[in-house]
Amino acid sequence: MIRRNLRIGTRISFLAASGNASAWQSPGAGPAILLMDEPFGAIDRIARERLQNEFLGSSGKCARPSSSVTHDIDEAIKLGDRIAIMNAGRLEQYDTPAGHLARPASDLVVDLLGPDAD
């Protein structure tokens, strides 16, 4: 179960099987939680890695939890303190990146993690 009271700076990545990309909301002044839907999906690989690293470096300064939707397991593992893996609107597993790798909860999670997860 996803907790309602997130600590400051918590990053949750939601990994979904399908969907669309949309814009990354500015981390400036605004809501108590930063919601992002495919924030790095439409960017080339080099710029994506640079922006992801910049986001990770600035998330502590942002002083608010963030939640992002992605279809990229590597991005979810890199950016999320916790990852919720969803399938057809159902939660498959909610855990830390290390927890997903050590204890995948279903065959879908194993498939998403790929052969290098062993």
C-alpha positions in Angstrom: 0.0 0.0 0.0 1.3 3.5 -0.9 1.5 5.6 2.2 -0.3 9.0 2.2 2.3 10.7 4.3 5.5 10.9 2.2 8.7 12.2 3.7 10.1 15.3 2.1 12.2 14.5 -0.9 10.6 11.0 -1.5 10.6 10.1 -5.2 8.0 7.5 -6.4 8.1 6.2 -9.9 5.1 4.5 -11.4 6.0 2.1 -14.1 3.1 1.4 -16.5 2.8 -1.1 -19.4 1.4 1.5 -21.9 0.4 5.2 -22.2 1.4 8.6 -23.6 4.1 11.1 -22.8 3.4 14.6 -21.6 5.3 17.6 -20.2 7.5 17.8 -17.1 6.1 20.3 -14.6 8.5 22.9 -13.4 9.9 22.2 -9.9 9.4 25.9 -9.0 6.9 27.2 -6.6 3.7 25.3 -6.6 1.9 22.3 -5.2 3.2 20.2 -2.2 4.0 17.3 -4.5 5.6 17.3 -7.9 3.6 15.2 -10.4 5.3 14.2 -13.6 4.0 12.1 -16.5 6.8 10.8 -18.8 9.0 13.8 -18.0 12.0 12.5 -20.0 10.2 10.3 -22.6 10.6 12.6 -25.7 14.2 13.5 -25.2 17.3 12.0 -26.9 19.4 9.7 -24.7 22.3 12.1 -24.0 20.0 15.0 -23.0 17.7 12.5 -21.0 20.6 11.3 -18.9 21.9 14.8 -18.2 18.4 16.0 -17.3 17.8 13.0 -15.1 21.1 13.6 -13.2 20.2 17.3 -12.9 16.7 16.4 -11.5 18.3 14.0 -9.0 20.7 16.7 -7.9 18.0 19.3 -7.5 15.3 17.1 -5.9 16.9 17.6 -2.4 16.7 21.4 -3.0 13.1 21.2 -4.1 12.0 20.0 -0.6 8.9 18.3 -1.9 8.1 14.7 -2.8 7.7 13.8 -6.4 5.8 11.2 -8.4 6.5 10.3 -12.0 5.0 7.9 -14.5 7.4 6.1 -16.8 7.5 3.1 -19.1 11.3 2.8 -18.7 12.3 0.4 -15.9 15.9 1.8 -15.9 14.5 5.3 -15.5 12.2 4.2 -12.6 15.1 2.5 -10.8 17.4 5.5 -11.3 14.9 8.1 -10.2 12.7 6.4 -7.7 13.2 5.9 -4.0 10.2 3.6 -4.3 8.6 2.1 -7.5 5.0 1.2 -8.0 4.7 -1.3 -10.9 1.2 -1.2 -12.4 -0.5 -3.5 -14.8 -4.0 -2.8 -16.3 -4.8 -0.5 -13.3 -3.6 -3.1 -10.8 -0.6 -2.7 -8.5 1.8 -5.5 -9.1 4.5 -4.5 -6.7 5.4 -1.4 -4.6 8.9 -1.5 -3.2 12.4 0.1 -3.3 14.5 -0.4 -6.4 16.6 -2.9 -4.4 13.5 -4.7 -3.2 12.2 -5.1 -6.8 15.5 -6.6 -7.9 15.8 -8.9 -4.9 12.2 -10.0 -4.5 10.2 -9.6 -7.7 6.5 -10.2 -6.8 5.3 -11.6 -10.1 6.4 -12.9 -13.5 5.5 -9.5 -15.0 8.0 -7.8 -12.6 10.6 -10.3 -13.6 10.0 -9.7 -17.3 10.2 -5.9 -16.8 13.5 -6.2 -14.9 15.0 -8.2 -17.7 17.7 -10.9 -17.7 20.3 -8.7 -16.0 18.3 -8.5 -12.8 19.5 -12.0 -11.6 
